[in-house]
Amino acid sequence: MNTIRIIGNVYTTVSEDEFTDAFIEWLESKGWSFFGRTAELGDEDDDGEILDGILSEEAVKDRETE
């Protein structure tokens, strides 16, 4: 069994509930499963959590000083 971590945002016109339902339906159609969480972001939210998870420590420090 392989585990794949997904780090990112999905831009869509549907609600979080509609997206989650469709995502789980797609995963189950493949015989796969998902363990994690979803969160609907608002206009005031940024991608800091995502960037901090994928950028090097040096790039994160550079972002903080900008």
C-alpha positions as CSV (number, residue, x, y, z in Angstrom):
1,M,0.0,0.0,0.0
2,N,1.3,3.4,-0.9
3,T,0.6,6.7,0.9
4,I,0.5,10.0,-1.0
5,R,0.3,13.3,0.7
6,I,-1.7,16.0,-1.0
7,I,-0.7,19.6,-0.3
8,G,-2.5,22.3,-2.2
9,N,-5.8,24.1,-2.8
10,V,-8.6,23.2,-5.2
11,Y,-10.3,26.1,-6.9
12,T,-13.9,25.3,-7.7
13,T,-17.4,26.7,-7.9
14,V,-18.9,24.1,-5.6
15,S,-19.2,24.1,-1.8
16,E,-16.8,22.3,0.5
17,D,-19.5,19.6,1.2
18,E,-20.1,19.1,-2.5
19,F,-16.4,18.9,-3.2
20,T,-15.8,16.5,-0.4
21,D,-18.7,14.2,-1.4
22,A,-17.4,14.1,-5.0
23,F,-13.8,13.5,-3.9
24,I,-14.7,10.7,-1.6
25,E,-17.0,9.1,-4.3
26,W,-14.1,9.3,-6.8
27,L,-11.6,7.8,-4.3
28,E,-14.0,4.9,-3.4
29,S,-14.6,4.2,-7.1
30,K,-10.9,3.5,-7.3
31,G,-10.9,1.4,-4.1
32,W,-8.8,4.1,-2.3
33,S,-9.4,5.9,0.9
34,F,-8.6,9.3,2.4
35,F,-7.5,10.2,5.9
36,G,-7.3,13.9,6.6
37,R,-9.3,17.1,6.6
38,T,-10.7,19.7,4.3
39,A,-11.1,23.4,5.1
40,E,-13.0,26.0,3.1
41,L,-10.8,29.1,2.8
42,G,-12.1,32.7,2.7
43,D,-10.7,35.8,1.0
44,E,-8.6,36.6,4.1
45,D,-6.8,33.2,4.1
46,D,-3.5,32.8,2.3
47,D,-1.4,29.9,1.1
48,G,1.1,30.3,4.0
49,E,0.4,26.8,5.5
50,I,0.9,25.2,2.0
51,L,4.0,27.2,1.2
52,D,5.6,26.5,4.6
53,G,5.1,22.8,3.9
54,I,6.7,22.7,0.5
55,L,9.3,25.5,0.5
56,S,12.8,25.1,1.9
57,E,13.6,26.7,5.2
58,E,15.6,29.4,3.5
59,A,12.7,30.3,1.2
60,V,10.4,30.5,4.1
61,K,12.8,32.9,5.9
62,D,13.0,35.0,2.8
63,R,9.2,35.2,2.6
64,E,9.0,36.3,6.3
65,T,11.4,39.2,5.7
66,E,9.5,40.6,2.6
